[in-house]
Every structure is written in structure tokens, then in C-alpha cells.
């Protein structure tokens, strides 16, 4: 009996497994795209944060001097003579306006406002200490007594001439010193003043041509 030849079966081809360090090109592209988007988002966040900090520093943390001016003057009482000598006793009611432009309150110390004629003081009133809220305006009303007997002799000639004309030009001056308090973390000292001129009409007991600078 012939020796039966043994059958030899071909081996099935083994599956090829991709090495762990080799990635699918599509997956690599997706991963790269995600990485780029992440970088863009982080960069945009940094830029926006920088802009916010810059705006905050320039607008909120920037300390400005409050506005300060004499907003109105009215004659409360007035007595005057021109013979035998010129004299004037008057009371003027003034209103000072303090406008705080800052994002923190302005706290000011006590001070005074004065009226002048020819470079000489003829009246004065005290301003009490106070505060102006952030982005707010405070009005301070004062009554100032004007007395011509406070004038020195060297100012009498010009004073008598204006009294005879019926128009008396006087000036006012007020000064405030205080601190701007920003969010309780920053305090900056600010001094403000106002200098105004006006004309008192003796006959009508009114004030005209009020001008501040």
C-alpha cells in the first residue's frame, strides 16, 4: 500500500496590527485641528482680558479733579448810601456746585468762600466738610455778608466811583481740599478752586454778568 502523502495546508495570513506608535493620518489631523483651536481660544481670552484691564485702568482707576464752580448768586438784602460817603451792607446768597467725575466718592475738608473788591476781602463764609458720591453732584448754599467798612482807604476812591454809577463789580474765590476714594483701595488727594466775577446792580438789587474760570 502506497504511503499516503500527508496533506499540507497553507497557513492563513496573519492580520497585520499597526504599531502602537503609528497613528491614523485622519486622527492626527483631527488632533492637530483641536490643538490649533485650543491655542486660538486661549490667545483670544488673553487679548480680551488685556483689553478689559486696560479699559478698567484708564476709565475706572483714573482719578480726575472734581468740577467746582459758583452756579448762582442772589441778593438777599442790600443797604447802600452815596452821601456823605459811600457805604454798602449786603447779604448775598451763593450756591456752589461740586461735580464728582470719578467712580469713587470725593471727601472734602472744611474751607471757606470769600468775596473781594479791588483785591480786598469784603466778605467770607465757612464751608463745612462733606462728601460727594461717585459720579454725583453736591450743591452747597452759603450766605455771605458784604461790608464796605472792611475796605482800606486806598480802595475807597474806586469804590465810591462804582457806587455812584450804580454798578459794583466784585469777585469771589473758594477752594476745597479732599481725597478721592476709589473702591476703598486707592486714595488720591485733589484740591479744587473756583474764581468768579460778577456785577451787583444796586438799584434793582440783582446780580448780573456772573463769569467763572
Secondary structure by P-SEA (a helix, b strand, c coil): cccccbbbbcccccccccccccccaaaaaaaaaaaaaaaaaaaaaaaaaaaaaaaaaacccbbbbcccccccccccbbbbbcccbbbbbbbbbbbbbbbbcccbbbbbcccccccccccccccbbbbccccccccbbbbbbbbbbbbcccccccaaaaaaaaaaacbbbbbbbbbbbbbbbccccbbbbbbbbccbbbbbbcccccccccccc
